[in-house]
Amino acid sequence: MKGIDLIMKKLKEELKYGKKGITLISLVVTIIVLLILAGVSIATLTGQNGILTQATKAKEETQQAKDEELRRLTALEAATNLETKTIIDKSTGKDVPVTIPAGFAVSQVEGENTVKDGLVVIDSKGNEFVWIPVENAIATDTTEANNNKSMALLNSSTKNYSGVMYDFTVGEDNSITSNVRTTNYFEPRLSTWNDTDETLSKYGYASKEQFLETMQTEYNNMADSVNTNKGFYIARYETSVDENGNVQSKKGVLPWSGNWIKWYNLYEKQKTFNSSSVQSSMIWGSQYDAMLNWVISNKNNNLLGISRDETGKVACGSNEKDVINNIYDLTGNTFEW
């Protein structure tokens, strides 16, 4: 702004020594110079390398560094948490129990430590998961399930569970509602619908019946756990693997993928998360719908704004348009293969 100061000083001197005005040409030149200087000043402030732009970038980088440090501190805290405990979260206006497994700790980053925003836990290796509350996990019929947004039905005769799936509808006001889907295909039986003994033998199962029995047992265990703990954890990021081939949930690494990977490989791989206090598994469809029901119960309609990255194989958690309630990669990366 020094140029403007010099021009104004000159004008004042001319007026001081009796020059009561300036010619039209001088006025035009003065205005043009002022406009050019103003344009240069604005560009200096707001351009790509402008002061304001750089200040904003520096602020964001500082906050990111601060958040990463808090996550590292949380990981250190997790290493000292030797017992599983339950805390009560009140951020939604209700008392919501949250189970914190041994070896995990609640994130210290602002916006990551309440159920309303998406409560994140971190283990000592930096894996991140988000708590999905399910108040009434089990129902005895579809009417009860629809009323309570339950995720599984109990068969009173076999004592087995079957998954409840939902249809989600967007209203004219962009509000989202859900209703139990009417179908004859239920988890876990749906998972074995097109399998053959020959296919399953490649993955260590003697028959389709044995595979279904295994799937039913694992589904029952999952449903019982969700019912007991009033919720479950979902990986914050899409599945990747560490240097030992174990699954992990970390930001900034490429997802586990390849043409050779089949559903069965992924199903078994999801069980390899290295922790003595939790049991990992591939997410069931009924769990995914339970997560969606939780999101819309908080009147969070940001589901309508998420979109997948179709540019190729991208790092986990890198698409800021594919995140809701602190959960990334919900739409997946359709072109990562």
Backbone hydrogen bonds, N-H to C=O, Kabsch-Sander energy under -0.5 kcal/mol:
donor,donor_aa,acceptor,acceptor_aa,energy
5,D,1,M,-1.6
6,L,2,K,-2.0
7,I,3,G,-1.9
8,M,4,I,-2.4
9,K,5,D,-2.0
10,K,6,L,-2.2
11,L,7,I,-2.3
12,K,8,M,-2.1
13,E,9,K,-2.1
14,E,10,K,-2.3
15,L,11,L,-2.1
16,K,12,K,-2.2
17,Y,13,E,-1.9
18,G,15,L,-1.2
19,K,14,E,-2.4
20,K,18,G,-1.3
27,L,23,T,-2.5
28,V,24,L,-2.9
29,V,25,I,-2.8
30,T,26,S,-2.9
31,I,27,L,-2.7
32,I,28,V,-2.8
33,V,29,V,-2.8
34,L,30,T,-2.6
35,L,31,I,-2.9
36,I,32,I,-2.7
37,L,33,V,-2.7
38,A,34,L,-2.6
39,G,35,L,-2.8
40,V,36,I,-2.7
41,S,37,L,-2.5
42,I,38,A,-2.7
43,A,39,G,-2.4
44,T,40,V,-2.3
45,L,41,S,-1.6
46,T,42,I,-3.1
47,G,43,A,-2.3
50,G,47,G,-1.8
51,I,44,T,-2.6
52,L,45,L,-2.4
53,T,45,L,-0.9
54,Q,50,G,-2.8
55,A,51,I,-2.3
56,T,52,L,-2.6
57,K,53,T,-2.4
58,A,54,Q,-2.6
59,K,55,A,-2.3
60,E,56,T,-2.4
61,E,57,K,-2.6
62,T,58,A,-2.2
63,Q,59,K,-2.3
64,Q,60,E,-2.5
65,A,61,E,-2.3
66,K,62,T,-2.2
67,D,63,Q,-2.7
68,E,64,Q,-2.5
69,E,65,A,-2.0
70,L,66,K,-2.1
71,R,67,D,-2.1
72,R,68,E,-2.0
73,L,69,E,-2.2
74,T,70,L,-2.1
75,A,71,R,-2.2
76,L,72,R,-1.9
77,E,73,L,-2.3
78,A,74,T,-2.5
79,A,75,A,-1.4
80,T,76,L,-0.6
80,T,77,E,-1.3
81,N,77,E,-0.7
81,N,78,A,-1.0
82,L,80,T,-1.1
85,K,100,I,-2.3
87,I,98,V,-2.6
89,D,87,I,-0.6
89,D,96,V,-3.0
93,G,90,K,-1.6
96,V,89,D,-2.9
96,V,94,K,-0.9
98,V,87,I,-2.8
100,I,85,K,-3.5
100,I,98,V,-0.5
103,G,81,N,-2.7
104,F,101,P,-1.5
105,A,122,I,-1.6
107,S,120,V,-2.9
112,E,109,V,-1.9
118,G,114,T,-1.5
120,V,112,E,-2.9
121,V,129,F,-2.6
122,I,105,A,-2.6
123,D,127,N,-1.8
124,S,103,G,-0.8
126,G,123,D,-1.9
128,E,249,S,-2.3
129,F,121,V,-2.2
130,V,234,I,-2.9
131,W,119,L,-2.3
132,I,232,F,-3.5
134,V,230,K,-1.8
139,A,152,A,-2.2
145,A,141,D,-2.2
146,N,142,T,-2.7
147,N,143,T,-2.1
148,N,144,E,-2.2
149,K,145,A,-1.5
150,S,145,A,-1.7
151,M,137,A,-1.7
152,A,137,A,-1.6
153,L,162,S,-3.0
154,L,139,A,-2.3
155,N,153,L,-0.5
155,N,160,N,-2.9
156,S,154,L,-0.8
159,K,155,N,-2.6
162,S,153,L,-1.9
163,G,187,E,-2.1
164,V,151,M,-2.2
165,M,163,G,-0.5
167,D,179,N,-2.9
169,T,177,T,-2.9
171,G,169,T,-0.5
171,G,175,S,-3.3
174,N,171,G,-2.0
177,T,169,T,-2.4
179,N,167,D,-2.0
181,R,165,M,-3.0
183,T,181,R,-0.7
186,F,184,N,-0.6
190,L,186,F,-2.7
191,S,188,P,-1.3
192,T,189,R,-1.7
193,W,190,L,-1.4
195,D,192,T,-1.1
200,L,196,T,-2.5
201,S,197,D,-1.9
202,K,198,E,-0.6
202,K,199,T,-1.1
203,Y,200,L,-1.5
204,G,201,S,-1.1
205,Y,200,L,-2.0
211,F,207,S,-2.0
212,L,208,K,-2.5
213,E,209,E,-2.3
214,T,210,Q,-2.2
215,M,211,F,-2.7
216,Q,212,L,-2.7
217,T,213,E,-2.2
218,E,214,T,-2.4
219,Y,215,M,-2.5
220,N,216,Q,-2.7
221,N,217,T,-2.3
222,M,218,E,-2.0
223,A,219,Y,-2.8
224,D,220,N,-2.6
225,S,221,N,-2.1
226,V,222,M,-2.5
227,N,223,A,-2.4
228,T,224,D,-2.4
229,N,225,S,-2.7
230,K,226,V,-1.2
231,G,226,V,-1.2
232,F,132,I,-1.9
234,I,130,V,-2.4
236,R,128,E,-2.2
240,S,248,Q,-1.6
242,D,246,N,-2.7
245,G,242,D,-1.9
248,Q,240,S,-2.4
252,G,316,C,-3.0
253,V,250,K,-0.6
256,W,239,T,-2.5
257,S,255,P,-0.5
261,I,258,G,-1.4
266,L,262,K,-2.2
267,Y,263,W,-2.5
268,E,264,Y,-2.2
269,K,265,N,-2.6
270,Q,266,L,-2.1
271,K,268,E,-1.3
272,T,269,K,-2.1
273,F,270,Q,-0.6
275,S,273,F,-1.2
280,S,278,V,-0.5
288,Y,284,W,-2.1
289,D,285,G,-2.3
290,A,286,S,-1.6
291,M,287,Q,-2.2
292,L,288,Y,-2.0
293,N,289,D,-2.6
294,W,290,A,-1.9
295,V,291,M,-2.1
296,I,292,L,-2.4
297,S,293,N,-1.5
298,N,294,W,-0.9
298,N,295,V,-0.9
299,K,296,I,-1.7
300,N,295,V,-1.4
301,N,299,K,-1.0
304,L,301,N,-1.9
305,G,302,N,-1.8
306,I,302,N,-0.7
306,I,303,L,-0.7
307,S,321,K,-1.5
310,E,308,R,-0.7
314,V,312,G,-0.9
316,C,253,V,-3.2
318,S,315,A,-1.6
320,E,318,S,-0.9
322,D,319,N,-1.7
324,I,327,I,-2.0
327,I,324,I,-1.9
328,Y,236,R,-2.7
328,Y,326,N,-0.6
329,D,322,D,-1.5
334,T,332,G,-0.7
336,E,333,N,-1.9
